[in-house]
Amino acid sequence: MPSRQRITCVYEDGTLYLEFKYSEGEAVLSVTDLCHGGCTEHVFSTDAPALIYIGAVEAATIEIYTESGSEYVAEIMDY
């Protein structure tokens, strides 16, 4: 069944802007750099828009795990 959740995720100048239409509580953001290796994690609240500095990446996988049990996956391709 499709979710009514909508997530805005924008990467600019090393920063991710994340906004959830419906709050899912606390969340863990995992960013895996596909070009240079390495993984970083950040905790944030989905109650309000979040600005999270992840640094410069050319290609990365973004995974978000929420307190409500949802998982979201996206990629950054900044070639």
GROMACS elastic network, one bead per residue, 0.5 to 0.9 nm:
[ bonds ]
;  ai    aj funct       b0    kb
    2     5     6  0.87860   500
    3     6     6  0.82600   500
    4    21     6  0.86436   500
    4    22     6  0.84459   500
    5    20     6  0.71713   500
    5    21     6  0.60305   500
    5    22     6  0.60982   500
    5    23     6  0.89032   500
    6    19     6  0.82595   500
    6    20     6  0.60311   500
    6    21     6  0.52720   500
    6    22     6  0.74849   500
    7    18     6  0.69315   500
    7    19     6  0.55626   500
    7    21     6  0.62532   500
    7    22     6  0.86281   500
    8    17     6  0.74218   500
    8    18     6  0.55266   500
    8    19     6  0.50530   500
    8    20     6  0.65941   500
    8    21     6  0.82514   500
    9    16     6  0.66545   500
    9    17     6  0.55105   500
    9    19     6  0.67622   500
    9    20     6  0.89635   500
    9    74     6  0.88760   500
   10    15     6  0.81004   500
   10    16     6  0.55724   500
   10    17     6  0.50746   500
   10    18     6  0.68010   500
   11    14     6  0.67002   500
   11    15     6  0.56274   500
   11    17     6  0.64462   500
   11    76     6  0.76391   500
   12    15     6  0.53844   500
   12    16     6  0.65907   500
   12    17     6  0.81618   500
   13    16     6  0.85251   500
   13    53     6  0.87544   500
   13    55     6  0.76245   500
   13    56     6  0.70101   500
   14    52     6  0.85806   500
   14    53     6  0.58435   500
   14    54     6  0.55512   500
   14    57     6  0.71741   500
   15    51     6  0.65119   500
   15    52     6  0.54958   500
   15    54     6  0.56931   500
   15    55     6  0.66069   500
   15    56     6  0.82840   500
   16    50     6  0.78697   500
   16    51     6  0.56862   500
   16    52     6  0.51482   500
   16    53     6  0.62479   500
   16    54     6  0.69657   500
   17    49     6  0.71366   500
   17    50     6  0.57341   500
   17    52     6  0.65818   500
   17    53     6  0.88844   500
   18    46     6  0.82744   500
   18    48     6  0.87612   500
   18    49     6  0.57043   500
   18    50     6  0.51716   500
   18    51     6  0.65782   500
   18    52     6  0.80346   500
   19    22     6  0.88943   500
   19    46     6  0.69704   500
   19    47     6  0.84762   500
   19    48     6  0.67142   500
   19    50     6  0.64428   500
   20    23     6  0.60984   500
   20    24     6  0.79860   500
   20    46     6  0.59212   500
   20    47     6  0.74857   500
   20    48     6  0.74839   500
   20    49     6  0.71267   500
   21    46     6  0.87322   500
   21    47     6  0.89301   500
   22    46     6  0.78371   500
   22    47     6  0.77362   500
   23    26     6  0.86769   500
   23    45     6  0.81580   500
   23    46     6  0.50701   500
   23    48     6  0.78545   500
   24    27     6  0.76024   500
   24    45     6  0.80922   500
   24    46     6  0.58148   500
   24    47     6  0.72971   500
   24    66     6  0.60172   500
   24    67     6  0.61381   500
   24    68     6  0.54474   500
   24    69     6  0.83809   500
   24    70     6  0.81257   500
   25    44     6  0.87088   500
   25    45     6  0.58320   500
   25    46     6  0.54931   500
   25    47     6  0.64309   500
   25    66     6  0.66175   500
   25    67     6  0.53851   500
   25    68     6  0.67125   500
   26    43     6  0.70906   500
   26    44     6  0.58261   500
   26    46     6  0.60590   500
   26    47     6  0.80643   500
   26    65     6  0.86845   500
   26    66     6  0.59818   500
   26    67     6  0.53115   500
   26    68     6  0.83368   500
   27    42     6  0.83094   500
   27    43     6  0.56937   500
   27    44     6  0.54300   500
   27    45     6  0.59399   500
   27    46     6  0.66827   500
   27    64     6  0.65629   500
   27    65     6  0.54807   500
   27    67     6  0.58719   500
   27    68     6  0.87578   500
   28    41     6  0.66270   500
   28    42     6  0.56848   500
   28    44     6  0.64921   500
   28    45     6  0.87350   500
   28    63     6  0.80684   500
   28    64     6  0.56079   500
   28    65     6  0.52362   500
   28    66     6  0.64674   500
   28    67     6  0.85076   500
   29    40     6  0.81202   500
   29    41     6  0.54484   500
   29    42     6  0.50597   500
   29    43     6  0.61887   500
   29    44     6  0.76231   500
   29    62     6  0.70075   500
   29    63     6  0.57791   500
   29    65     6  0.66736   500
   29    66     6  0.87919   500
   30    39     6  0.68054   500
   30    40     6  0.57446   500
   30    42     6  0.66076   500
   30    43     6  0.89243   500
   30    61     6  0.79826   500
   30    62     6  0.57905   500
   30    63     6  0.50547   500
   30    64     6  0.63055   500
   30    65     6  0.83125   500
   31    38     6  0.83437   500
   31    39     6  0.54933   500
   31    40     6  0.53427   500
   31    41     6  0.64110   500
   31    42     6  0.85167   500
   31    54     6  0.77056   500
   31    60     6  0.64789   500
   31    61     6  0.57373   500
   31    63     6  0.65310   500
   31    64     6  0.88594   500
   32    37     6  0.68455   500
   32    38     6  0.58922   500
   32    40     6  0.66762   500
   32    41     6  0.89298   500
   32    59     6  0.85838   500
   32    60     6  0.53139   500
   32    61     6  0.51575   500
   32    62     6  0.66428   500
   32    63     6  0.84563   500
   33    36     6  0.58162   500
   33    37     6  0.50336   500
   33    38     6  0.56724   500
   33    39     6  0.63232   500
   33    40     6  0.86457   500
   33    57     6  0.65586   500
   33    58     6  0.78573   500
   33    59     6  0.61752   500
   33    61     6  0.67521   500
   34    37     6  0.56370   500
   34    38     6  0.80097   500
   34    57     6  0.84647   500
   34    58     6  0.79660   500
   34    59     6  0.53913   500
   34    60     6  0.50262   500
   34    61     6  0.70682   500
   35    57     6  0.79574   500
   35    58     6  0.69518   500
   35    59     6  0.61634   500
   35    60     6  0.75924   500
   36    57     6  0.86848   500
   40    54     6  0.79260   500
   42    52     6  0.78012   500
   42    54     6  0.89408   500
   44    47     6  0.89338   500
   44    50     6  0.71060   500
   44    52     6  0.85505   500
   45    48     6  0.66696   500
   45    49     6  0.82383   500
   45    50     6  0.75320   500
   45    66     6  0.89846   500
   46    49     6  0.69305   500
   46    50     6  0.76152   500
   46    66     6  0.82421   500
   47    50     6  0.89464   500
   54    57     6  0.79772   500
   57    60     6  0.65668   500
   57    76     6  0.78450   500
   57    77     6  0.83594   500
   57    78     6  0.72401   500
   58    76     6  0.71017   500
   58    77     6  0.58647   500
   58    79     6  0.58095   500
   59    75     6  0.71653   500
   59    76     6  0.51591   500
   59    78     6  0.61290   500
   59    79     6  0.76129   500
   60    74     6  0.85201   500
   60    75     6  0.55848   500
   60    76     6  0.50352   500
   60    77     6  0.68791   500
   60    78     6  0.89192   500
   61    73     6  0.71981   500
   61    74     6  0.59558   500
   61    76     6  0.64238   500
   62    72     6  0.80371   500
   62    73     6  0.55921   500
   62    74     6  0.50552   500
   62    75     6  0.56714   500
   62    76     6  0.75114   500
   63    71     6  0.70670   500
   63    72     6  0.56489   500
   63    74     6  0.65746   500
   63    75     6  0.86500   500
   64    70     6  0.80171   500
   64    71     6  0.55701   500
   64    72     6  0.50679   500
   64    73     6  0.64931   500
   64    74     6  0.87995   500
   65    68     6  0.84889   500
   65    69     6  0.68151   500
   65    70     6  0.58892   500
   65    72     6  0.66681   500
   66    69     6  0.53885   500
   66    70     6  0.53219   500
   66    71     6  0.64883   500
   66    72     6  0.86131   500
   67    70     6  0.74289   500
